[in-house]
Structures are given as structure tokens and as C-alpha cells.
């Protein structure tokens, strides 16, 4: 990745297109010339294709966590008494 290169190298190649050649750059007493063979996007095409799906699933996970916490709180704040119902018999 471009940001991982040493600053002098990054400055020499960042504006170049594939097939471009940098101006000479001195590094540690040696002169270097860089040839750009190609460029790749920082994000893979697979990630870009699945980005919306990933966002949806992450939002659903957040919503489920929120609902579980809310339900737990509501259960703790309310008491439900369940008793069996027996209709009265006419005598």
C-alpha cells in the first residue's frame, strides 16, 4: 500500500500512472528510479460487492443487542403473575 512506503518513495510515485517512471530518488546514498507497473484500489472488488450486505448484517446485530437489553430491562421492571383460570360453575 502506498502509505506504507518511505516518504521519499511515496512522493516520487504517488502521482504516476502505470507505465510511468519516477525522477531519481536518493535513499541511503543510492539513487533509485521507480517504474509503476500497475495500480490497485485499496478496497477489493469482493468487499465492494458485499459492502451493503455487511452493513445490513451489522445493523441487524446491533438491533438484536438493543432489543435483548430492552427486553431484559422490561422483564426486570415488571412482574407477571400467571394463574390458572377456572370459570365459575352455575349452581
CNS distance restraints for C-alpha pairs under 8 A (distance, minus, plus):
assign (resid   1 and name CA) (resid   5 and name CA) 7.28 0.50 0.50
assign (resid   1 and name CA) (resid  42 and name CA) 7.42 0.50 0.50
assign (resid   2 and name CA) (resid  10 and name CA) 6.27 0.50 0.50
assign (resid   2 and name CA) (resid  14 and name CA) 7.34 0.50 0.50
assign (resid   3 and name CA) (resid  10 and name CA) 7.22 0.50 0.50
assign (resid   5 and name CA) (resid   9 and name CA) 6.28 0.50 0.50
assign (resid   5 and name CA) (resid  10 and name CA) 5.65 0.50 0.50
assign (resid   6 and name CA) (resid  10 and name CA) 6.11 0.50 0.50
assign (resid   7 and name CA) (resid  11 and name CA) 6.04 0.50 0.50
assign (resid   8 and name CA) (resid  12 and name CA) 6.23 0.50 0.50
assign (resid   8 and name CA) (resid  25 and name CA) 7.06 0.50 0.50
assign (resid   8 and name CA) (resid  27 and name CA) 7.95 0.50 0.50
assign (resid   9 and name CA) (resid  13 and name CA) 6.29 0.50 0.50
assign (resid   9 and name CA) (resid  25 and name CA) 7.23 0.50 0.50
assign (resid  10 and name CA) (resid  14 and name CA) 5.56 0.50 0.50
assign (resid  11 and name CA) (resid  15 and name CA) 7.84 0.50 0.50
assign (resid  12 and name CA) (resid  22 and name CA) 5.63 0.50 0.50
assign (resid  12 and name CA) (resid  23 and name CA) 6.68 0.50 0.50
assign (resid  12 and name CA) (resid  25 and name CA) 7.30 0.50 0.50
assign (resid  12 and name CA) (resid  34 and name CA) 7.90 0.50 0.50
assign (resid  13 and name CA) (resid  21 and name CA) 7.90 0.50 0.50
assign (resid  13 and name CA) (resid  22 and name CA) 6.00 0.50 0.50
assign (resid  13 and name CA) (resid  34 and name CA) 7.12 0.50 0.50
assign (resid  13 and name CA) (resid  36 and name CA) 7.42 0.50 0.50
assign (resid  16 and name CA) (resid  20 and name CA) 5.41 0.50 0.50
assign (resid  16 and name CA) (resid  21 and name CA) 7.23 0.50 0.50
assign (resid  16 and name CA) (resid  22 and name CA) 7.39 0.50 0.50
assign (resid  16 and name CA) (resid  36 and name CA) 6.97 0.50 0.50
assign (resid  17 and name CA) (resid  36 and name CA) 6.73 0.50 0.50
assign (resid  17 and name CA) (resid  38 and name CA) 7.47 0.50 0.50
assign (resid  17 and name CA) (resid  39 and name CA) 7.67 0.50 0.50
assign (resid  18 and name CA) (resid  35 and name CA) 7.98 0.50 0.50
assign (resid  18 and name CA) (resid  36 and name CA) 4.93 0.50 0.50
assign (resid  18 and name CA) (resid  37 and name CA) 5.10 0.50 0.50
assign (resid  18 and name CA) (resid  38 and name CA) 4.69 0.50 0.50
assign (resid  18 and name CA) (resid  39 and name CA) 6.66 0.50 0.50
assign (resid  19 and name CA) (resid  35 and name CA) 6.56 0.50 0.50
assign (resid  19 and name CA) (resid  36 and name CA) 5.41 0.50 0.50
assign (resid  19 and name CA) (resid  37 and name CA) 5.72 0.50 0.50
assign (resid  19 and name CA) (resid  38 and name CA) 7.45 0.50 0.50
assign (resid  20 and name CA) (resid  35 and name CA) 5.85 0.50 0.50
assign (resid  20 and name CA) (resid  36 and name CA) 5.48 0.50 0.50
assign (resid  20 and name CA) (resid  37 and name CA) 7.90 0.50 0.50
assign (resid  21 and name CA) (resid  33 and name CA) 6.95 0.50 0.50
assign (resid  21 and name CA) (resid  34 and name CA) 5.64 0.50 0.50
assign (resid  21 and name CA) (resid  35 and name CA) 4.56 0.50 0.50
assign (resid  21 and name CA) (resid  36 and name CA) 6.49 0.50 0.50
assign (resid  22 and name CA) (resid  33 and name CA) 5.69 0.50 0.50
assign (resid  22 and name CA) (resid  34 and name CA) 5.18 0.50 0.50
assign (resid  22 and name CA) (resid  35 and name CA) 6.53 0.50 0.50
assign (resid  23 and name CA) (resid  33 and name CA) 6.26 0.50 0.50
assign (resid  23 and name CA) (resid  34 and name CA) 7.76 0.50 0.50
assign (resid  24 and name CA) (resid  31 and name CA) 6.16 0.50 0.50
assign (resid  24 and name CA) (resid  32 and name CA) 5.47 0.50 0.50
assign (resid  24 and name CA) (resid  33 and name CA) 4.90 0.50 0.50
assign (resid  24 and name CA) (resid  34 and name CA) 7.88 0.50 0.50
assign (resid  25 and name CA) (resid  31 and name CA) 5.50 0.50 0.50
assign (resid  25 and name CA) (resid  32 and name CA) 5.09 0.50 0.50
assign (resid  25 and name CA) (resid  33 and name CA) 6.35 0.50 0.50
assign (resid  26 and name CA) (resid  30 and name CA) 5.44 0.50 0.50
assign (resid  26 and name CA) (resid  31 and name CA) 4.38 0.50 0.50
assign (resid  26 and name CA) (resid  32 and name CA) 6.15 0.50 0.50
assign (resid  27 and name CA) (resid  31 and name CA) 6.31 0.50 0.50
assign (resid  27 and name CA) (resid  32 and name CA) 7.24 0.50 0.50
assign (resid  43 and name CA) (resid  47 and name CA) 6.61 0.50 0.50
assign (resid  43 and name CA) (resid  48 and name CA) 6.91 0.50 0.50
assign (resid  44 and name CA) (resid  48 and name CA) 6.45 0.50 0.50
assign (resid  45 and name CA) (resid  49 and name CA) 6.13 0.50 0.50
assign (resid  46 and name CA) (resid  50 and name CA) 6.36 0.50 0.50
assign (resid  47 and name CA) (resid  51 and name CA) 5.73 0.50 0.50
assign (resid  50 and name CA) (resid  54 and name CA) 6.16 0.50 0.50
assign (resid  51 and name CA) (resid  55 and name CA) 6.22 0.50 0.50
assign (resid  52 and name CA) (resid  56 and name CA) 6.19 0.50 0.50
assign (resid  53 and name CA) (resid  57 and name CA) 6.31 0.50 0.50
assign (resid  54 and name CA) (resid  58 and name CA) 6.17 0.50 0.50
assign (resid  55 and name CA) (resid  59 and name CA) 6.15 0.50 0.50
assign (resid  56 and name CA) (resid  60 and name CA) 6.20 0.50 0.50
assign (resid  57 and name CA) (resid  61 and name CA) 6.20 0.50 0.50
assign (resid  58 and name CA) (resid  62 and name CA) 6.30 0.50 0.50
assign (resid  59 and name CA) (resid  63 and name CA) 6.16 0.50 0.50
assign (resid  60 and name CA) (resid  64 and name CA) 6.13 0.50 0.50
assign (resid  61 and name CA) (resid  65 and name CA) 6.25 0.50 0.50
assign (resid  62 and name CA) (resid  66 and name CA) 6.20 0.50 0.50
assign (resid  63 and name CA) (resid  67 and name CA) 6.11 0.50 0.50
assign (resid  64 and name CA) (resid  68 and name CA) 6.06 0.50 0.50
assign (resid  65 and name CA) (resid  69 and name CA) 6.22 0.50 0.50
assign (resid  66 and name CA) (resid  70 and name CA) 6.12 0.50 0.50
assign (resid  67 and name CA) (resid  71 and name CA) 5.95 0.50 0.50
assign (resid  68 and name CA) (resid  72 and name CA) 6.10 0.50 0.50
assign (resid  69 and name CA) (resid  73 and name CA) 6.20 0.50 0.50
assign (resid  70 and name CA) (resid  74 and name CA) 6.16 0.50 0.50
assign (resid  71 and name CA) (resid  75 and name CA) 6.08 0.50 0.50
assign (resid  72 and name CA) (resid  76 and name CA) 6.28 0.50 0.50
assign (resid  73 and name CA) (resid  77 and name CA) 6.24 0.50 0.50
assign (resid  74 and name CA) (resid  78 and name CA) 6.17 0.50 0.50
assign (resid  75 and name CA) (resid  79 and name CA) 7.24 0.50 0.50
